[in-house]
Amino acid sequence: MAQSKSSEARTGWLLISPPALVTLLLLAAPLATVLVYSVLTGSRGAVSLPFSAENYYNIFRSSDGNILDLIFSGEWGAIPAALTKAPYLLVAGRALFVALLVTLATVVLAYPIAYFVSFHVQPSKKALWLFLITIPFWTSYIIRVALWRTILGYDGIVDSSLMGLGLMDGQLNILSYGVTSIIITLAHAYAPFAVLPVFVSLEKVDRSLLEAGQDLGESKFRTFLRVTLPLSMPGVIAAVLIVFIPTVGDYVTPELIGGGKVPMISNFVEVELLKRRNFAMGSALAASAMIVVAVISLIFILMNRRFLGGRK
């Protein structure tokens, strides 16, 4: 028996070793390199010893003084003004703000679609609906972003339609609003990612519970709030994570839609690594963004475990 278990364990290790090796080489090794670079000294395309936290310290640098120094010295009144003059923190805050708005808009719009497909579409046609939802993936992400330039830009489809209907006298040019156009583009790009996990979660909702709620005198709306929505929250939280994590670090949309005038944290990382060739500072920015995203994701994961525990 022991020999049989040893043989099975050896077979299991042989099966998982190739993907485990690929994971180490393609994911763990680059991540470890970024973390090591972030605590080294960088200059002119090279990194060197000694180890230092200076790169992370510089993230909080402002023209009014380093924010960390203001915190440690108790100068709380000077912190708000310093925050407005800390370029790295401003860009990081903008990236989080945009990602949160995109996530909120995407999930709020995706939930009714997933609910309709789950509860009101015939079972034989659900696969067709899901197939239609995934049609945007047929084209490249960059092509979809470029098409939004045509839709939102000066004299684009939106401007022409509004002026043709007599609703506007001049050009709206949503593209010039920067953050607004980025949010619209990202919300469209990641909408299918939000629909699918919510749909899967709604499919698992026991319909007999809904019937029981209505038999007890609850309206359909209250039954939705007290039964359907709580039971579908794992799918909602999964959709939030799936949308939030990539939008925080999105590089293409701010570059193409914002024209580089509304940079996100990923654009700053690109500037530090490729233009200034400060690999240490670029790695510190990337590591800081990963840490923030990991903390926020962990919070949502714990929330998901709470809902899953409640279902048990």
Residue pairs with C-beta under 8 A, 6 or more apart in sequence:
33 283
34 283
34 286
34 287
35 283
35 287
37 47
37 279
37 280
37 283
38 55
38 56
38 280
38 283
38 284
38 286
38 287
39 51
39 52
39 53
39 55
39 56
39 280
39 284
40 47
40 48
40 49
40 51
40 52
40 280
41 47
41 48
41 49
41 50
41 52
41 54
41 280
42 48
42 55
42 278
42 279
42 280
42 281
43 278
44 277
45 277
45 279
46 279
47 279
47 280
55 280
55 281
55 283
55 284
56 284
56 288
57 66
57 68
58 88
58 281
58 284
59 88
59 89
59 92
59 284
59 285
59 288
60 66
60 67
60 68
60 86
60 88
60 89
61 67
61 86
61 88
62 82
62 83
62 85
62 86
62 89
63 85
64 78
64 81
64 82
64 85
65 78
65 82
67 79
67 82
67 83
67 86
67 89
70 76
70 78
70 79
70 82
71 79
83 89
83 90
84 90
87 268
88 268
88 285
91 263
91 264
91 265
91 267
91 268
92 265
92 288
92 289
92 292
94 179
94 262
94 264
95 248
95 249
95 264
95 265
95 266
95 289
96 248
96 292
98 179
98 182
98 183
98 186
98 247
98 264
99 244
99 247
99 248
100 244
101 183
102 183
102 186
102 187
102 190
102 243
102 244
102 247
103 240
103 243
103 244
103 247
105 183
105 187
106 186
106 187
106 190
106 191
106 193
106 194
106 239
106 243
107 194
107 198
107 236
107 239
107 240
107 243
109 187
109 191
109 194
110 191
110 194
110 195
110 198
110 239
111 198
111 236
113 133
113 195
114 195
114 196
114 198
114 199
114 202
114 235
115 198
115 202
115 228
117 126
117 129
117 130
117 133
117 195
117 199
118 126
118 199
118 202
118 203
118 205
119 202
121 129
130 196
130 199
133 192
133 195
133 196
134 192
136 144
136 188
136 189
136 191
136 192
137 192
141 189
141 252
142 252
142 256
144 188
144 189
145 185
145 189
145 252
145 253
145 256
145 257
146 256
148 181
148 184
148 185
148 188
148 257
149 156
149 175
149 256
149 257
150 156
150 157
151 157
151 158
152 158
152 173
152 174
152 175
152 181
152 184
152 185
152 257
153 159
153 173
153 174
153 175
154 171
154 173
154 175
154 176
155 171
156 173
156 175
158 172
158 174
159 168
159 171
159 172
159 173
162 168
162 172
163 169
163 170
163 171
174 180
174 181
174 184
175 181
175 257
178 258
178 261
178 262
179 258
179 262
181 257
181 258
182 253
182 254
182 257
182 258
182 262
185 253
185 257
186 247
186 250
186 253
189 253
190 242
190 243
190 246
190 247
193 239
193 242
193 243
194 239
194 242
194 243
195 239
197 235
197 236
197 238
197 239
197 242
198 232
198 235
198 236
198 238
198 239
199 235
200 235
201 231
201 232
201 233
201 234
201 235
201 236
201 238
202 228
202 232
202 235
204 231
205 227
205 228
205 231
205 232
206 231
209 227
209 231
210 223
210 227
210 228
213 222
213 223
213 226
213 227
214 220
214 223
218 226
230 307
230 310
231 311
233 303
233 304
233 307
234 304
234 307
234 308
234 311
237 300
237 301
237 303
237 304
237 307
238 304
240 300
241 297
241 300
241 301
244 293
244 296
244 297
244 300
245 293
245 297
248 264
248 265
248 289
248 292
248 293
249 264
249 265
249 266
249 289
249 293
250 264
250 266
251 264
251 266
251 267
251 270
254 260
254 262
254 263
254 264
254 266
254 267
255 267
260 267
263 271
265 285
265 289
266 289
268 285
269 282
269 285
269 286
269 289
270 282
271 282
272 278
272 279
272 281
272 282
272 285
273 279
273 282
273 283
276 282
